[in-house]
Amino acid sequence: MKQEEREQRELKLEFLSRIEECPHCNETELNIYHFTSELFRYECQNCGIYGNGVNEAEAYQAMLLAIEEGFDWRKNQIAL
């Protein structure tokens, strides 16, 4: 499984748009990915919070809702 995780991480880096401060943990570990014209993802590498959407605003809102729910992408490995 480690090899698969490493390959997915490398693939995701190709789609990394920028890194910002996470509104949940306040660390500059919030990766913003732009995979396709209709798939954006916010994903904090520190606290694990994440959100997906068809645009950046929707992905950001999904992430804010995930903070309330306590979602952690590291515990729920979802392939993109």
C-alpha positions in Angstrom: 0.0 0.0 0.0 2.9 2.4 0.6 3.9 2.3 -3.0 0.3 3.1 -4.1 0.1 6.0 -1.6 3.5 7.4 -2.9 2.4 7.2 -6.5 -0.9 9.0 -5.7 1.0 11.7 -3.8 3.3 12.2 -6.8 0.4 12.4 -9.2 -1.4 14.9 -7.1 1.7 17.2 -7.0 1.2 17.7 -10.8 -2.1 19.4 -10.1 -1.1 21.5 -7.1 -2.2 25.1 -7.7 -0.9 26.7 -4.5 -0.5 26.3 -0.7 -2.2 28.5 1.8 -2.8 28.8 5.5 -5.4 26.3 6.8 -8.4 28.0 8.5 -8.6 25.0 10.9 -5.1 24.5 12.2 -3.5 27.8 11.0 -0.5 26.0 9.4 0.6 26.9 5.9 -0.2 23.3 4.8 -3.4 23.8 2.9 -2.9 22.4 -0.6 -5.2 23.6 -3.3 -5.5 21.2 -6.3 -7.0 21.9 -9.7 -7.5 18.5 -11.3 -9.9 19.3 -14.1 -12.1 22.2 -15.1 -14.7 20.8 -12.7 -12.7 19.3 -9.9 -11.0 21.2 -7.2 -9.8 20.0 -3.8 -8.6 21.7 -0.7 -6.5 19.4 1.5 -4.5 20.2 4.7 -1.4 18.2 5.0 -1.2 19.0 8.8 -4.7 18.5 10.2 -6.2 16.4 7.3 -9.3 18.5 6.6 -10.4 18.5 3.0 -13.2 19.5 0.6 -14.0 18.9 -3.1 -16.0 20.9 -5.5 -16.7 21.9 -9.1 -15.0 25.2 -8.5 -12.7 26.7 -5.8 -15.5 28.4 -3.9 -17.5 25.1 -3.6 -14.4 23.1 -2.6 -13.6 25.8 0.1 -17.2 25.6 1.4 -17.1 21.8 1.5 -13.8 22.0 3.5 -15.4 24.4 6.0 -18.3 22.0 6.4 -15.8 19.2 6.8 -14.2 21.0 9.7 -17.5 20.9 11.6 -17.8 17.2 10.8 -14.1 16.4 11.7 -13.3 14.8 8.3 -9.7 13.8 7.8 -8.5 12.7 4.4 -5.7 10.7 5.9 -8.2 8.4 7.6 -10.5 8.1 4.6 -8.1 7.6 1.7 -10.2 8.5 -1.3 -8.6 8.0 -4.7 -9.1 10.9 -7.1 
